Amino acid sequence: MARPTSSHSKPGRTLLLLLALILALGGTMFLQKAFTPKLGLDLAGGTTVTLSPVTQDGASPPEEILDRAVNIIRDRVNGTGISDAEVAKSGDNIIISIPGVGQSEAIKLVATTAELRFRQVLAMEMTPIAQEQLATEAPSPDVSPTASTAPSSTPSVAPSQSARPQPSGSPSVSPTGKALSSALTDPAPSTSPTPSQGDRGNRDKKSTPSPSATDEPAPDPNAQTPNPQIDTKGIDPAVLKQYAALDCTDPKNRGQGVQDDPGKQYAACESNGSFKYVLDVAKVVGTDISTATAGVQQGTTEWVVQLDFKSAGAQEWSKLTSTAYNSQEPRNKVAVVLDGVVITAPNIISPIPGGRAEITGQFDQQSATELAEQLKYGALPLKFERSSIDTVSSTLGQDQLQGGLISGVIGLALVVVYCLLYYRGLGIVAVLSLVVASILTYTAVVVLGQNAGFRLSLPHIIGLVVSIGITADSFIVYFERIRDEMKEGRRTLRAAVEVAWVRARRTILIADAVMFIAAIVLYLLSVGGVAGFAFAMGLTTLIDVVVVFMFTKPFIALLARLKFFAKGHPLSGLDAERMSVADTSGSVRKTTPREA
């Protein structure tokens, strides 16, 4: 009988790879100083927020609108599906349960409408807030005051990724005190195309010199009411009246949460109150965005929010920027409006095709990520107010956790006892495999908790306990295949280990594949605790494959070289008595494993 062709060092290399994986997970835990899993709502308590819808007529909102709001909020607070946050309807209210106490950022995230609009500016003027700031700023002795010294000077939109103009004005600050956007850009050629003579003709009609593409036109510092010289062409008279009466010094008029009609013109304030605007109908809205991500701008350390538009949105975005580019001041600006407040209104210095844009400004990682999450997961179709915020106790969950851990220990002990009694020496392999699986599971749960928001809840623990049987089943399939190969006594143990593995791994992979598919389907079609159970089951199924392939099989291959197993010692589990088979005459014939 030919010996196995695998080299002596191959099992050792596989075990070293497994050790490297364990050390990598452990090193990640050490570097992030995370040594215990994060616990879910039922085990650690948390915060429950009740949101009540606000409608204009005070009537109950339509059921489909409320369902859409539930789905959006669920995506926001539980975007990965594994953070154990729960969102449910209760009558007309929406109840949100968030693990951990004091989750202020998450609470603020779920209550924000995040209605994003891109509107062309039709008219604008400086407010007393900006005038007071200008009055307190002394101009430099060698530089005459220009429009760029305005406290909220509008940056330009440049179609350049490599040579993008930097914002020159002070950043716009949201009502929450965080700087939001001060420029909107799109990657394209590094230089701005020079407008054609025909395009310039319309701009040169003014008697005053045309401002540069990157400077804000100097507003009238004495303007307290809309400038009578503004071009009112195409502006709804009713909106002009609203614009004249709008007081941007009042914080109520620049607070987010307003639901502006995208199909109508709109009078709005800038978020810091320095300018007020008349805005055209929204040509591009938040639903036109395919995805939004936070990242660091190329070549800088500045955090930006990157937008990718859907195909229809990309076309409208190109049309909007082209229209603004071929318009006079101030209609060569496009305002970014979030929840009814102008975040920024940059100049358009070139049409922007391609369906990509960036919102840039004085972002930090947290504020950029927060805005990206709001835009990515959609705008709430209703305005909500928080009717109650309560703290959830974890006392009952701790008792249940103790019961779950006890049941897990009992189940594990029974599996260990059975393996040692029935398989004897081979049972040690099963026990060590379970230990390795436990280490991988624990480190994976901790790392996922730190990096993916995974929180261990009771459904997860149930899934982990159930997986003990799944893992043990893989070992049993392999052990029985080895014994079947040796019963006729025509193979050495080392040969039987290799031949049995070829046959057993197919069965193991099929069984784990069925289990993993079931976990995926259950996870996708369910929410809450059931989804948590499915995630834990899928995770442990993957770990089972890793353990069987990277520990159980190579470890048995190493043990097969020992005489204790190769010669069939009574305690090895491969002794002559256990290898007995019945011959054709009905008598019992004992076989002894051949030496390797």
C-alpha positions in Angstrom: 0.0 0.0 0.0 1.5 3.4 -1.0 2.1 5.8 1.7 0.3 9.2 1.7 1.9 11.7 -0.7 1.5 14.7 1.7 4.7 16.0 3.1 5.6 15.7 6.8 5.6 19.4 7.2 2.2 20.1 5.6 0.1 19.5 8.8 2.5 21.6 10.8 2.3 24.5 8.3 -1.5 24.4 8.5 -1.5 24.5 12.3 0.9 27.4 12.1 -1.5 29.3 9.9 -4.3 28.7 12.4 -2.0 29.9 15.2 -1.3 33.0 13.1 -5.1 33.6 12.7 -5.7 33.3 16.4 -2.8 35.7 17.2 -4.1 38.2 14.7 -7.5 38.3 16.3 -5.9 38.4 19.8 -3.5 41.2 18.6 -6.4 43.2 17.3 -8.1 42.8 20.7 -5.0 44.0 22.5 -4.4 47.0 20.2 -8.0 48.1 20.5 -8.0 47.3 24.3 -11.2 45.3 23.9 -11.1 42.1 25.9 -14.8 41.5 26.6 -17.8 41.3 24.1 -20.2 44.2 23.9 -23.6 43.2 25.3 -27.0 43.8 23.8 -30.0 45.5 25.1 -31.3 42.5 27.0 -28.0 41.9 28.8 -26.6 45.4 29.4 -29.7 47.5 29.3 -30.0 50.6 27.1 -32.2 53.4 26.1 -35.7 53.3 24.7 -36.9 56.3 22.6 -40.5 56.8 21.6 -41.1 58.9 18.5 -44.5 60.5 17.8 -45.3 61.6 14.2 -46.1 65.2 13.6 -48.5 65.9 10.7 -49.9 69.3 9.5 -53.5 68.5 10.2 -52.9 66.4 13.3 -54.4 63.3 11.8 -52.8 59.9 11.9 -50.2 59.3 9.2 -50.9 56.7 6.5 -49.7 53.2 7.4 -47.4 52.9 4.4 -45.6 56.1 5.3 -45.2 54.9 8.9 -43.8 51.6 7.7 -41.3 53.4 5.5 -40.2 55.5 8.5 -39.7 52.3 10.5 -37.5 50.7 7.8 -35.4 53.8 7.4 -34.8 54.2 11.2 -34.0 50.5 11.5 -31.4 50.8 8.7 -29.9 53.8 10.5 -29.6 52.4 14.0 -28.9 48.8 12.9 -27.3 49.2 9.4 -25.1 46.1 9.8 -28.0 44.1 11.3 -25.9 42.9 14.2 -26.0 45.7 16.7 -29.1 44.4 18.5 -31.0 47.6 18.2 -34.8 47.1 17.8 -37.3 49.3 16.0 -41.0 48.6 16.2 -44.4 50.3 15.7 -46.8 50.9 18.6 -50.0 52.4 17.2 -48.8 55.6 15.5 -45.6 55.8 17.5 -42.3 54.3 16.7 -40.4 52.7 19.6 -36.6 52.4 19.3 -34.5 50.4 21.8 -30.8 51.0 21.6 -28.2 49.0 23.6 -26.2 51.0 26.1 -27.2 54.0 28.2 -26.7 57.5 26.9 -26.6 56.7 23.2 -27.1 60.4 22.3 -25.6 60.3 18.8 -27.8 57.3 17.8 -30.9 59.0 19.2 -30.0 62.2 17.3 -29.5 60.1 14.2 -32.9 58.4 14.2 -34.8 61.7 14.8 -33.2 63.6 12.0 -35.2 63.8 8.8 -32.1 64.2 6.5 -34.1 65.7 3.6 -31.4 66.8 1.1 -32.1 69.1 -1.8 -29.9 70.8 -4.4 -31.5 74.1 -5.5 -30.3 76.9 -7.7 -30.0 80.2 -5.9 -32.3 82.9 -7.4 -31.6 85.7 -4.9 -29.6 86.3 -1.8 -28.5 89.0 0.7 -26.3 89.4 3.7 -28.0 89.4 7.1 -27.3 91.7 10.2 -25.3 88.7 11.7 -22.7 88.9 8.9 -22.8 92.7 8.9 -21.9 92.8 12.6 -19.1 90.4 12.0 -17.8 92.5 9.1 -17.9 95.6 11.3 -15.8 94.0 13.9 -13.1 92.8 11.5 -10.4 95.4 10.6 -9.1 95.0 7.1 -5.4 94.3 6.6 -3.3 97.5 6.0 -2.0 96.2 2.7 -5.1 94.5 1.4 -8.2 96.3 0.5 -11.5 94.6 1.7 -13.0 92.4 -0.9 -15.9 90.0 -1.1 -13.7 87.2 0.1 -13.6 88.7 3.6 -17.2 88.1 4.1 -17.8 85.8 7.1 -19.6 83.3 4.9 -18.0 83.8 1.6 -19.2 81.2 -0.8 -16.6 78.7 -2.1 -16.7 77.5 -5.7 -17.6 74.2 -7.2 -14.6 72.9 -9.1 -14.6 69.9 -11.4 -11.1 69.0 -10.3 -10.0 66.3 -7.9 -6.2 67.1 -8.1 -6.4 70.9 -8.0 -9.6 71.6 -6.2 -9.9 75.2 -4.8 -9.8 75.3 -1.0 -12.7 77.0 0.8 -11.8 80.6 1.7 -14.6 81.5 4.0 -15.7 80.5 7.4 -17.4 77.1 7.6 -21.1 76.9 8.0 -22.1 75.5 11.4 -25.1 73.4 12.0 -27.5 74.0 14.9 -25.8 71.2 16.7 -22.6 73.1 16.8 -20.8 71.0 14.2 -19.3 72.4 11.1 -21.0 71.0 8.0 -20.3 71.8 4.4 -18.4 74.6 2.8 -17.9 73.4 -0.7 -19.3 71.0 -3.2 -17.0 69.5 -5.7 -16.7 66.8 -8.4 -13.7 64.9 -9.8 -13.0 65.9 -13.4 -10.2 67.6 -15.3 -7.8 69.6 -13.2 -8.5 72.9 -14.9 -11.7 74.8 -15.2 -12.8 75.3 -18.8 -12.9 78.9 -20.0 -16.5 79.9 -20.8 -17.2 80.6 -24.4 -17.8 84.1 -25.7 -21.5 83.4 -25.9 -21.6 82.2 -22.3 -19.7 85.3 -21.2 -22.0 87.7 -23.0 -24.7 87.3 -20.5 -22.4 87.8 -17.6 -20.8 90.9 -19.0 -24.1 92.9 -19.1 -23.5 94.2 -15.7 -21.8 97.6 -15.4 -19.7 96.5 -12.5 -16.6 94.3 -13.1 -17.4 90.6 -13.2 -16.1 88.9 -10.0 -13.7 86.1 -10.3 -15.0 82.5 -10.4 -13.9 81.9 -6.8 -15.0 85.1 -5.1 -18.2 86.0 -3.5 -19.8 89.2 -4.8 -19.8 91.8 -2.2 -23.3 92.2 -0.7 -24.7 95.6 0.3 -23.6 95.9 3.9 -26.5 98.3 4.6 -29.2 95.9 3.2 -31.8 95.2 5.8 -34.5 94.2 3.3 -34.4 92.4 0.0 -32.4 94.5 -2.5 -34.8 96.2 -4.9 -32.2 95.7 -7.6 -32.4 91.9 -7.5 -33.6 90.1 -10.5 -37.1 89.0 -9.7 -37.6 87.3 -13.0 -39.1 83.8 -12.5 -39.5 84.2 -8.8 -43.0 83.5 -7.3 -44.3 86.8 -5.7 -45.5 84.8 -2.6 -42.0 83.5 -2.1 -40.6 87.1 -2.4 -42.9 88.1 0.4 -41.7 85.3 2.5 -38.1 86.2 1.7 -38.6 89.8 2.7 -40.2 88.8 6.0 -37.7 86.0 6.8 -35.5 86.9 9.9 -32.4 84.8 9.8 -31.2 86.2 13.1 -33.9 84.1 14.8 -32.5 80.6 15.5 -35.9 79.1 15.0 -35.7 80.1 11.3 -32.4 78.2 10.8 -33.0 75.1 12.8 -33.0 71.8 10.9 -36.1 69.6 10.7 -38.2 71.7 8.2 -39.9 69.7 5.4 -39.5 72.0 2.4 -41.5 71.1 -0.7 -39.0 70.1 -3.4 -41.5 71.1 -6.1 -41.8 74.7 -5.0 -39.5 77.7 -4.7 -38.3 78.3 -1.2 -37.0 81.1 1.1 -34.3 79.8 3.5 -31.5 80.9 5.8 -27.9 79.7 5.9 -27.2 77.5 8.9 -25.1 80.2 10.6 -27.6 82.9 9.8 -25.2 85.0 7.7 -27.2 84.9 4.4 -30.7 84.3 3.3 -31.8 83.0 0.0 -34.6 82.6 -2.6 -34.1 79.1 -4.0 -35.6 77.5 -7.1 -37.4 74.2 -7.1 -35.2 71.2 -6.2 -33.8 69.7 -9.4 -31.8 67.0 -7.4 -33.0 65.5 -4.1 -31.8 63.0 -1.6 -33.6 60.1 -3.2 -31.4 60.6 -6.3 -28.3 59.7 -4.3 -27.1 56.1 -4.8 -24.7 56.1 -1.9 -23.0 58.4 0.5 -19.7 57.7 2.3 -17.3 59.6 4.6 -13.7 59.7 3.8 -10.5 61.7 3.7 -10.1 64.0 0.7 -7.2 63.0 -1.6 -4.0 64.8 -0.9 -5.3 66.4 2.4 -6.4 65.4 5.9 -9.8 66.9 5.4 -12.9 64.7 5.9 -15.5 64.9 3.2 -18.9 63.3 2.4 -18.7 61.7 -1.1 -22.0 61.4 -3.0 -22.7 59.0 -6.0 -25.9 59.8 -7.8 -28.2 57.3 -9.5 -28.4 57.5 -13.3 -31.4 59.8 -13.4 -29.9 61.9 -10.6 -26.6 62.2 -12.4 -28.3 63.6 -15.5 -30.3 66.1 -13.4 -27.1 67.1 -11.5 -25.3 67.8 -14.8 -28.2 69.9 -16.0 -28.4 71.8 -12.8 -24.7 72.7 -12.7 -24.8 73.6 -16.4 -27.7 76.0 -15.9 -26.0 77.6 -12.9 -22.7 77.9 -14.8 -24.4 79.9 -17.6 -26.3 82.2 -15.2 -25.4 85.6 -13.7 -24.6 86.2 -10.1 -26.1 85.1 -7.8 -27.8 82.5 -9.9 -24.5 80.8 -10.7 -24.7 79.2 -7.3 -26.3 75.9 -6.2 -27.5 75.7 -2.6 -27.2 72.4 -0.6 -30.2 72.3 1.6 -30.5 69.8 4.4 -33.8 69.7 6.3 -34.8 73.1 5.1 -31.5 74.9 6.0 -28.8 76.0 3.5 -25.6 74.3 4.4 -23.6 75.9 1.7 -24.2 77.7 -1.6 -21.0 77.4 -3.8 -20.4 79.0 -7.1 -20.5 76.7 -10.1 -17.4 77.4 -12.1 -17.9 74.5 -14.6 -20.6 72.0 -15.4 -20.2 68.8 -13.5 -21.0 65.6 -15.3 -20.4 62.1 -14.1 -22.8 61.7 -11.2 -20.3 62.3 -8.4 -19.9 65.1 -5.9 -18.4 65.9 -2.5 -19.6 67.9 0.4 -16.4 69.3 2.0 -15.8 71.6 4.9 -14.6 71.6 8.5 -15.7 68.0 9.1 -14.2 65.6 11.6 -14.6 61.9 11.2 -17.7 61.7 13.5 -19.6 64.6 11.8 -18.8 63.4 8.3 -19.8 59.8 9.1 -23.0 61.0 10.8 -24.1 63.0 7.7 -23.1 60.2 5.3 -25.2 57.7 7.3 -28.2 60.0 7.3 -28.0 60.5 3.5 -27.2 56.9 2.7 -30.1 55.4 4.6 -32.7 57.9 3.4 -34.9 60.7 4.5 -37.7 60.2 7.0 -41.1 60.7 5.3 -42.5 62.3 8.5 -41.3 64.7 11.1 -41.1 63.2 14.5 -40.8 64.5 18.1 -39.5 62.5 21.0 -42.4 61.9 23.3 -40.3 59.9 25.9 -36.8 58.6 26.5 -36.4 55.8 29.1 -33.6 53.7 30.5 -33.9 50.0 30.2 -32.7 47.8 33.1 -30.6 44.7 32.5 -31.5 42.8 35.7 -33.7 40.2 34.0 -31.3 39.8 31.1 -28.4 39.0 33.5 -30.4 36.2 35.1 -31.2 34.9 31.6 -27.5 35.2 30.6 -26.5 33.1 33.6 -29.0 30.4 32.7 -27.8 30.4 29.1 -24.2 30.1 30.1 -25.0 27.2 32.5 -26.9 25.4 29.7 -24.0 25.9 27.4 -21.5 24.6 29.9 -23.7 21.5 30.5 -24.1 20.8 26.8 -20.4 21.2 26.2 -19.5 18.9 29.1 -21.9 16.2 27.8 -20.3 16.4 24.3 -16.8 16.1 25.9 -17.8 13.1 28.1 -19.4 11.3 25.1 -16.4 11.8 22.8 -13.9 10.6 25.5 -16.0 7.5 26.4 -16.8 6.5 22.8 -13.7 7.6 20.9 -11.2 7.5 23.7 -7.9 8.8 22.3 -9.6 10.3 19.3 -11.9 12.1 21.7 -9.0 14.3 22.8 -8.9 15.6 19.2 -12.6 16.5 19.5 -12.1 18.3 22.8 -9.2 20.3 21.6 -11.1 21.2 18.4 -13.9 22.5 20.6 -11.4 24.5 22.6 -10.0 26.0 19.4 -13.5 26.8 18.1 -14.4 28.5 21.4 -11.2 30.7 21.2 -12.0 31.7 17.6 -15.6 32.4 18.5 -14.8 34.5 21.5 -12.1 36.6 19.7 -14.4 37.0 16.7 -17.3 38.3 18.8 -15.0 40.8 20.6 -13.5 42.1 17.4 -16.9 42.3 15.6 -18.2 44.2 18.6 -15.4 46.7 18.5 -15.4 47.2 14.7 -18.9 46.3 13.4 -21.2 47.1 16.2 -21.9 43.5 17.1 -23.6 43.1 20.5 -24.0 39.8 22.2 -27.6 39.1 23.2 -29.5 36.1 24.3 -30.5 35.0 20.8 -26.8 35.1 19.9 -25.9 33.0 22.9 -28.6 30.5 21.9 -27.1 30.3 18.4 -23.7 29.7 19.9 -24.9 26.9 22.2 -26.7 25.2 19.4 -23.6 25.3 17.3 -21.8 23.0 19.7 -23.7 20.1 18.2 -23.0 21.3 14.7 -19.2 21.4 15.4 -19.2 18.0 17.1 -21.1 16.5 14.2 -18.2 17.4 11.8 -15.7 15.5 14.0 -17.9 12.5 14.3 -18.3 12.3 10.5 -14.5 12.3 10.0 -13.8 9.9 12.9 -16.3 7.3 11.5 -14.8 7.6 8.0 -11.3 6.8 9.4 -12.6 3.8 11.3 -14.5 2.6 8.2 -11.3 2.7 6.1 -9.4 0.7 8.7 -12.0 -2.0 9.5 -10.8 -4.3 6.7 -7.2 -3.9 7.8 -5.9 -3.1 4.3 -4.8 0.4 5.2 -2.3 2.0 7.6 -3.6 4.7 9.9 -1.8 7.4 8.0 -3.3 6.2 4.7 -6.7 5.9 6.2 -6.5 9.5 7.6 -5.9 10.9 4.1 -8.4 8.7 2.2 -11.1 9.2 4.9 -10.6 13.0 4.7 -11.2 13.1 1.0 -14.6 11.4 1.6 -15.5 13.1 4.9 -14.8 16.7 3.8 -17.4 16.5 1.1 -20.0 15.5 3.6 -18.9 18.2 6.1 -18.9 20.9 3.5 -22.4 20.0 2.3 -23.8 19.9 5.8 -22.2 23.2 6.7 -23.3 24.8 3.4 -26.9 23.8 4.1 -26.7 25.3 7.6 -25.0 28.5 6.3 -27.6 29.0 3.6 -30.4 28.5 6.2 -28.7 31.1 8.4 -28.5 33.6 5.5 -32.1 33.2 4.5 -33.3 33.5 8.2 -31.1 36.6 8.7 -32.3 38.4 5.6 -36.0 37.6 6.2 -36.2 38.4 9.9 -35.3 41.2 12.3 -34.5 41.5 16.0 -33.7 38.4 18.0 -34.4 36.0 15.2 -31.8 37.8 13.0 -29.4 37.7 15.9 -29.8 33.9 16.2 -29.2 33.5 12.5 -26.1 35.6 12.5 -24.6 33.6 15.4 -25.4 30.4 13.7 -23.8 31.5 10.4 -20.7 32.8 12.2 -20.2 29.5 14.1 -20.7 27.5 10.9 -17.9 29.4 9.2 -15.7 28.8 12.3 -16.5 25.1 12.2 -15.2 24.9 8.6 -12.0 26.7 9.7 -11.4 24.4 12.7 -12.1 21.2 10.8 -9.8 22.1 7.9 -7.1 23.9 9.8 -6.9 22.0 13.1 -8.8 18.7 13.3 -7.5 17.1 10.1 -3.8 18.2 10.4 -3.8 17.3 14.1 -5.0 13.8 13.4 -2.5 13.5 10.6 0.2 14.3 13.2 -1.2 11.8 15.7 -1.3 9.1 13.1 2.5 9.1 13.2 2.6 8.1 16.9 2.8 4.3 17.7 0.1 4.8 20.3 -2.5 5.3 17.5 -0.8 3.5 14.6 -0.5 0.2 16.5 -4.0 0.4 17.9 -3.5 0.9 21.6 -6.7 0.0 23.6 -7.0 3.6 24.7 -6.5 5.1 21.2 -10.0 4.4 20.0 -8.5 2.4 17.1 -7.9 -0.9 18.9 -8.6 -4.3 17.5 -11.8 -4.7 19.5 -13.3 -1.5 18.0 -12.0 -2.3 14.6 -13.9 -5.7 14.5 -16.0 -6.5 11.5 -18.4 -9.3 10.6 -17.2 -11.6 7.7 -19.6 -13.2 5.2 -20.1 -16.3 7.4 -21.5 -14.3 10.2 -18.5 -14.7 12.5 -16.6 -11.8 14.0 -13.2 -11.1 12.6 -10.9 -8.7 14.4 -8.4 -6.5 12.6 -5.4 -4.7 13.8 -4.2 -1.3 12.3 -1.1 -1.8 10.3 1.9 0.2 11.3 2.6 3.4 9.4 
